[in-house]
Structure formats: C-alpha cells, structure tokens
Amino acid sequence: MPEDIAATLDGWRDTGRIASISAFVAESVKARVDRAESLARLENALGGRPPLDLINRARAVQGLPPLSDEEDPGDRVGAA
C-alpha cells in the first residue's frame, strides 16, 4: 500500500473516523467486488458492454468525468 494512503488510514483510525484499517480495507474491497459482479451481470444481460456514450451519461449522473475513446476498454466484461 502506498505510504500516503497508509498514513491517511492511520490518521483516520487515530481520530476515530474508522474503527480499524483492516475493516475499512475489507469493506472497500467487498464494495469493489460487488460492483464488478453487478457490472458483469448487467453486461451479460445486455449482451456486452454498453456503448461509450451511454457509459459517459451514467458517469455524468454520478458526477464522474467522461471516459475518452482512449480510456474505453472496449468489450471487456466488468470494465465499465
């Protein structure tokens, strides 16, 4: 883990923002796995990855910047 992130987590634990670093990391990893599995199910239901313009509309709703054509990983499952 990068030192700056470890220091941030140490600070959060020390101030009570998080109960423990291991619990925070485990919750974060579970959220990422759940997201990847949800995206894979969605892509399976849609027959593949949605077009980049639809992905960027969804990202805009979430307040995220759009992906460029160069950042678009194509038809790889779980990549949205």
Secondary structure, DSSP 8 states (H G I E B T S, - for coil): --HHHHHHHHHHHHTTSSS-HHHHHHHHHHHHHHHHHHHHHHHHHHTS---HHHHHHHHHHTT-----TTT---S-TT--
